[in-house]
Every structure is written in structure tokens, then in C-alpha cells.
């Protein structure tokens, strides 16, 4: 029995090349925006700045009673506000990412990249996907946090060390199994359920029912896809990371030169030097963010086309990219005369 996951590794490269060429800057920038949200987001390191202040401006207890604007200076309130703001921003990012999944698949199947049009058409389904992701992600998060509490709280409180040791031994294999199941559900939702939601204009649960019937009928095909897709994700992700790293080294040279000139001219410890240094850091960060998003375009495109091709081969009624498949299959190979 032929494995579609094996057959489509090379075919997905051809479809990706067909979709991305000829290169158009405007089209590529749109895809970079989509890939930024779909490709997992960005983790930015936190930066702390220590500045001196006149001694009379700091009360003995280290915190004023109120902050400007009558905002209470209770550390717990400040932490709660910061955590709440972080959760809201994270939820907003996750919602946009869910809708962008549909924007991406619509773009891949039609060949036309249009963020606004597909957003208007699919944002309700994107919201359903967002809710589903939260529903499967929260139990996983609660389980991990609960395991950490069982392991570390007794250690810090001086209780019986046998409890955290047992929790540690039992928790690792349990979390490993749960993590694998969660990864499969989340990955199959992104790779297969989203296309099925578009194909049949349905919700997440209805699409999962269709997919589950297909999985039970052709489980070997989906198992092969899960293994090969994981290896492909690691491989192409590594290549993209190396490419971005090389670009970062090249781009860092002019920024370092400007910083050195600034240090010689006005000293980096001066006000002007600090402003220039911060500006250079922000500009370099934004530039690398754009480079990272652009590097994700071929990666995300290839992996999504690979999943769509496998899905269409397993069940023809699920096929969203038959035209792209036929265009690549009908093209003569380079060895043909």
C-alpha cells in the first residue's frame, strides 16, 4: 500500500514553488503577515532598565502610596494588571492567528492572497477555532501547573520529600502521553480540520467528525503523515533558523558600527548615546522580526500544502488543491526533452 505522506513530500515542493513564483513583493509581504501569526508567534526577551532617582522621591518602604493618576501602587494590584494585560494581548494574538489559518488556506487553494476578503468571510469560523484551541489548551496548562505545584511546593515548605519525588516520577510519563495526544489533536486540527471547515463550510466539531471517520478508515496514512510531518517540520525549521541567524549576523554589522561611532562621538552613557542605542536596538529588532516572518513564508506554505495534498489523496472529497496538484503533475520533468 502506497503511503501518501511519502508520495507528497516532493510534490509539495513543486506546488510551493508554483505558488510562490514569480516573486511579487506586495504578495510576499501579505504572506509574511499571515505567516507571522500562523507560524507560532515570537518570544521577545524582557529587558530591565535601572535608573537612579533623587532619594527624596522614594519613600522608605520602596513604593509610593499612589502612582500618578490616582492609580494604587499595591504590588499585587500592579502584578494583576500586568498579568491581565498579558492575557488579553495573548488572547487577541491567538484569535488573530486562528482567523489567519483560514486566510492562509484560502490563499493556498485559490492562489490569490487577500487578507481582508478572507478575514470577512472566515472570521466566525476563526473564532470557533480559537475557542476550540482554548478548550483543549487550558486542561493541558492546568495539568502542567498542577504537576509543578505537587513537585515544588512541598520542597519549599519543608514537607515530606517523598511526595514531590513520587509526583515527579508519576508525572513525567503521564505528561508525556498527554502532551503527545494534545500535539496530535492540535496539529491535526490545524492541518486537516481547518481545510475541512472551509471545504464543507462547517464548525470545528463537524469537521472533526468527518476527519475521525477518515482516520478510522485509513489510520496508517495519518500515522505516516504524523511521523513524516514532524520530521519535515524539524528539518525546514532548522534550515529557516540557520538562514535567519546568518542574516542577523550580516545585519548586525552596520548597527554595531553605528553604535561604535556614537560611542566615540558622544559616549553611549550620555543621554544622546542612550537614545541612539535604544533606537538602534528597536530598529534591529523590528528588522529581524520582518526577516523572521519572511523566512516563515516558504516554510508555512510548504507544510500546509503537504498536509492538503495528503488529505486530498486520502479522501478525494476532502481535496482543496486538485488544480495545483494537476498543474504540478502535468508539468514535464527537467529530464524530459
Secondary structure as the mmCIF struct_conf table of DSSP 4:
data_model
#
loop_
_struct_conf.conf_type_id
_struct_conf.id
_struct_conf.beg_label_comp_id
_struct_conf.beg_label_asym_id
_struct_conf.beg_label_seq_id
_struct_conf.end_label_comp_id
_struct_conf.end_label_asym_id
_struct_conf.end_label_seq_id
HELX_RH_AL_P HELX_RH_AL_P1 UNK A 4 UNK A 20
BEND BEND1 UNK A 22 UNK A 22
HELX_RH_AL_P HELX_RH_AL_P2 UNK A 25 UNK A 38
TURN_TY1_P TURN_TY1_P1 UNK A 39 UNK A 40
HELX_LH_PP_P HELX_LH_PP_P1 UNK A 43 UNK A 46
HELX_RH_3T_P HELX_RH_3T_P1 UNK A 55 UNK A 57
BEND BEND2 UNK A 58 UNK A 58
TURN_TY1_P TURN_TY1_P2 UNK A 60 UNK A 61
BEND BEND3 UNK A 62 UNK A 63
BEND BEND4 UNK A 65 UNK A 65
STRN STRN1 UNK A 66 UNK A 67
TURN_TY1_P TURN_TY1_P3 UNK A 68 UNK A 70
STRN STRN2 UNK A 71 UNK A 72
HELX_RH_AL_P HELX_RH_AL_P3 UNK A 75 UNK A 110
BEND BEND5 UNK A 111 UNK A 111
HELX_RH_AL_P HELX_RH_AL_P4 UNK A 115 UNK A 157
TURN_TY1_P TURN_TY1_P4 UNK A 158 UNK A 158
HELX_RH_AL_P HELX_RH_AL_P5 UNK A 161 UNK A 188
HELX_RH_PI_P HELX_RH_PI_P1 UNK A 189 UNK A 193
HELX_RH_AL_P HELX_RH_AL_P6 UNK A 194 UNK A 200
TURN_TY1_P TURN_TY1_P5 UNK A 201 UNK A 201
HELX_RH_AL_P HELX_RH_AL_P7 UNK A 204 UNK A 217
BEND BEND6 UNK A 218 UNK A 218
HELX_RH_AL_P HELX_RH_AL_P8 UNK A 219 UNK A 266
TURN_TY1_P TURN_TY1_P6 UNK A 268 UNK A 269
BEND BEND7 UNK A 270 UNK A 270
HELX_RH_AL_P HELX_RH_AL_P9 UNK A 271 UNK A 314
HELX_RH_3T_P HELX_RH_3T_P2 UNK A 316 UNK A 318
BEND BEND8 UNK A 320 UNK A 320
HELX_RH_AL_P HELX_RH_AL_P10 UNK A 322 UNK A 330
BEND BEND9 UNK A 331 UNK A 331
HELX_LH_PP_P HELX_LH_PP_P2 UNK A 332 UNK A 333
TURN_TY1_P TURN_TY1_P7 UNK A 334 UNK A 335
#
